[in-house]
Amino acid sequence: MFRSAWLPVVILSAAACATTNRAQYGNINLRPYGDPGAVPASFSVQQGRILSGRLDAVLDPDGCIRGSVGNSGLELCPAKGLPPPAEKAGDKVEQWTGASGNFTLEMMESQTRLRMDGFLRPVGSARSLPMNATIPLGRGPQWDELRKHPAFLALAAAVSGINGEPNERAVQDVTEQ
């Protein structure tokens, strides 16, 4: 009788582990450019996922990103049609749209900077977050994953309140991670 009582718990624990079995690449820390004294927001970068206390975004098999921003839902998919052309050879352009917003991303300067333009409006939220900034990228496995999925970095930057162009402190923060 004792064994049978624990069997459902063991099965549920195994199932939970199977759904969270993602490679862990490391953390990134972001802070608004205009507030160098702010405590940076920390995001865990996993294979096909970025996670913090305010953001949980997962790349689903259909190519869409779903999850949550705070207590609101998140749903974005690659825009249909052709994205605008990149300014330079080697740059990468993506467009995302859906119930949670609309933005264009451009990986620039040999994938060392991400330019984002648009807005994020979590499902069920009346408030939009602007997505108008350039974000420097660092080195390491977490940054390599964000180069593959730049929308994760854009979402994290929007949630962190990053707007505008990076200052010297922002670039230094990224290179020290």
WOBELLIN-V544483 format. One line per field, one symbol per residue. ss: DSSP state (@ for helix, = for strand, . for the rest). psi: psi as a letter, one per 30 degrees, with the letter a starting at -180 (. if undefined). A space follows every 10 residues. Layout:
# WOBELLIN-V544483
ss = ???
psi = ???
This chain:
# WOBELLIN-V544483
ss = .@@@@@@@@@ @@@@@@@@@. ...======= .......... ======..== =...=====. ....=====. .=======.. .......... .=======.. ========.. ..======== ..=.....== ======.... @@@@@@@@.@ @@@@@@@@@@ ...=...@@@ @@@@@@.
psi = eeefefeeee eeeeeeeefg ikkkfallkk lkegiffkkk kkkkkljgkk kaffkjkkjl fgflklbkjb gllkjklkkl akllklelkf lkkkkklafg aklkkjklhh hfkkkkkblk jkkfkfkkkk iilkkkkall eeeeefeeif eeeeeeeeef gklakkleee eeeeff.
